[in-house]
Amino acid sequence: MRKYNFPIIIERDKDGYFAFCPKLQGCYSQGNTYEEAMENIKDAVNLHVEDLVKSKENLPNFDSISLSTIEAVF
């Protein structure tokens, strides 16, 4: 069994939390709490990767990802 680490992003909005994996196109989920969104995106990533493996598609490669914030002044 191989293990992979995929980056995820979780954003909060007025309706709860939205989570997505930028390396897996169309892989996203949501939740009412941060913890729920985290569990849901884990499930979504696992199902997405399982589909890729079953269909013998290549898993995405990435060296590193950096997430940062910038300040916008207006």
C-alpha positions as CSV (number, residue, x, y, z in Angstrom):
1,M,0.0,0.0,0.0
2,R,1.4,3.4,-1.0
3,K,0.7,6.6,0.8
4,Y,0.3,10.0,-0.8
5,N,0.1,13.5,0.7
6,F,-2.2,15.9,-1.2
7,P,-2.5,19.6,-0.4
8,I,-6.0,20.8,0.5
9,I,-7.4,24.3,1.1
10,I,-10.3,25.0,3.5
11,E,-12.1,28.3,3.3
12,R,-14.8,29.6,5.6
13,D,-17.8,31.5,4.3
14,K,-21.2,32.4,5.6
15,D,-22.6,28.9,4.9
16,G,-19.8,26.9,6.6
17,Y,-16.5,25.6,5.2
18,F,-15.5,24.8,1.6
19,A,-12.6,22.4,1.0
20,F,-10.8,21.4,-2.1
21,C,-7.7,19.7,-3.4
22,P,-6.0,21.9,-6.0
23,K,-4.0,18.9,-7.5
24,L,-7.1,16.8,-8.1
25,Q,-9.4,18.6,-10.6
26,G,-13.0,18.6,-9.4
27,C,-12.2,17.2,-5.9
28,Y,-14.0,19.4,-3.4
29,S,-16.3,19.1,-0.4
30,Q,-17.9,21.1,2.3
31,G,-19.0,21.0,5.9
32,N,-20.8,22.9,8.6
33,T,-17.6,22.9,10.8
34,Y,-13.9,22.9,10.0
35,E,-13.6,19.3,11.3
36,E,-16.6,18.1,9.2
37,A,-15.1,19.8,6.1
38,M,-11.7,18.1,6.8
39,E,-13.3,14.6,7.1
40,N,-15.4,15.2,4.0
41,I,-12.4,16.3,1.9
42,K,-10.4,13.3,3.1
43,D,-13.1,11.0,1.9
44,A,-13.3,12.9,-1.4
45,V,-9.6,12.7,-2.0
46,N,-9.5,9.0,-1.2
47,L,-12.4,8.3,-3.6
48,H,-10.8,10.4,-6.3
49,V,-7.4,8.7,-6.0
50,E,-9.1,5.2,-5.9
51,D,-10.9,6.1,-9.2
52,L,-7.6,7.2,-10.8
53,V,-5.9,4.0,-9.8
54,K,-8.7,1.8,-11.0
55,S,-8.8,3.5,-14.3
56,K,-4.9,3.3,-14.5
57,E,-4.5,7.0,-14.8
58,N,-1.4,8.8,-13.5
59,L,-1.5,10.4,-10.1
60,P,-0.5,14.1,-10.2
61,N,3.1,14.9,-9.3
62,F,4.1,17.9,-7.4
63,D,7.3,19.0,-5.7
64,S,5.9,21.5,-3.2
65,I,3.1,23.9,-2.7
66,S,3.3,27.2,-0.8
67,L,0.3,28.9,0.6
68,S,0.6,32.4,1.8
69,T,-1.4,35.6,2.1
70,I,-0.8,39.1,0.9
71,E,-2.2,42.4,2.1
72,A,-4.2,44.5,-0.3
73,V,-4.2,48.2,0.5
74,F,-6.9,50.4,-1.1
